[in-house]
Amino acid sequence: MSAKSPLSPEELLHLYRKMVQIRVFEEQAIELFGKGLITGTTHPCIGQEAISVGVCAALGREDQVLATYRGHGAALAKGCSPATIMAELLTRTTGCCKGRGGSMHLCDTAQGFLGTNAIVAAHIPLAGGVALSNKLRKKPLVTACFFGDGASCEGEFFETLNMAALWKVPLIFVCENNGYAISVPTNLSQATPDIADRARGFGMTSVVVDGNDVVAVHLAARAAVEEARHGRGPIFLECKTVRWERHSAFSAGRYEDPEEAQKWKRVDPLPRFREMLLSSGTAAAQLAKVDQDCQEEIAAAVAFAVQSPSPDAASLYEGIFVE
Ligand SMILES: Cc1ncc(C[n+]2csc(CCOP(=O)(O)OP(=O)(O)O)c2C)c(N)n1
């Protein structure tokens, strides 16, 4: 199986398992949203799984990740439990943030998952601060920060690139360029086709990678982690992908052209990777077993979340102030 791949069969299967886990999780989240069990909204990362999985598989357990409101995949890829993430989506007491955060505010510091953020680009300077802290404290940790193409138009994006490059902090900027910010296509908001070019302007190593090819993302991330870990960071990875049929599980940012809404399916990273594994010798039964395991794991996560209690009104002020 691995004759042509630089990755071992175990590594390839791990990437596949994580991608399926995230896909099934997101499908269930959409279903629960439809049933009214997720209040507010939720932003699936369907079709973008290869990015979070490829990057997080290159990180160690103590390395840190910050992500956006489209961050369920990053949380799972970093090793957070599907049950506690699902419970958080349903704002239950058993959620990773005790039901205080919901879909857009996930955090599990024990897994090095430092949080998702509903404010576009707000976590980018936070990630810069985390990486600077690691550098000043001489901790050999790498921080990865996921964000979208829309976020790369915010001022704090540029400020963080500048300071991170100036201070050589161990940070990997991971731009998930899915071509849209809600309803605005990148060709109407970006002056240059490659966002990676902006990072080069700050003197940073900057790579454009096919974000729908999990192996390509993983190899690029491995190289980036190696650089950052040895003081040669920060590194910029622009992962080109295609957004799912709408911005969120709510109707926002729906493509007007039904043909465009299906575009992500033509480049869907999951069947593509499955094909690659099958053609290089992985047994279909082995992949089917992974699919089945993930279905069962996420069904158990949903049952756990649905059966968990909502927070008591009397606990409203708990966990807000530092004692
Ligand atoms: C500072 C700020 N401005 C606007 C919004 C509203 N908003 C939510 S998501 C979004 C689009 C962001 O697009 P992008 O960064 O490309 O990420 P994607 O949703 O495509 O993953 C906007 C404008 C917000 N949450 N925060």
The ligand as an ORCA input file, in Angstrom:
! r2SCAN-3c Opt
* xyz 1 1
  C     -15.098     40.565     12.730
  C     -16.244     39.860     12.082
  N     -16.789     40.378     10.968
  C     -17.825     39.748     10.367
  C     -18.331     38.598     10.884
  C     -19.477     37.865     10.174
  N     -18.919     36.695      9.493
  C     -19.024     35.474     10.028
  S     -18.283     34.318      9.089
  C     -17.812     35.441      7.941
  C     -17.039     34.997      6.708
  C     -15.644     34.628      6.950
  O     -15.131     33.967      5.818
  P     -13.782     33.168      5.822
  O     -12.794     33.823      6.717
  O     -13.376     32.985      4.404
  O     -14.121     31.768      6.486
  P     -15.164     30.633      6.056
  O     -16.484     30.983      6.706
  O     -15.235     30.607      4.569
  O     -14.619     29.387      6.637
  C     -18.241     36.713      8.291
  C     -17.991     37.906      7.488
  C     -17.764     38.099     12.071
  N     -18.206     36.976     12.655
  N     -16.703     38.723     12.627
*
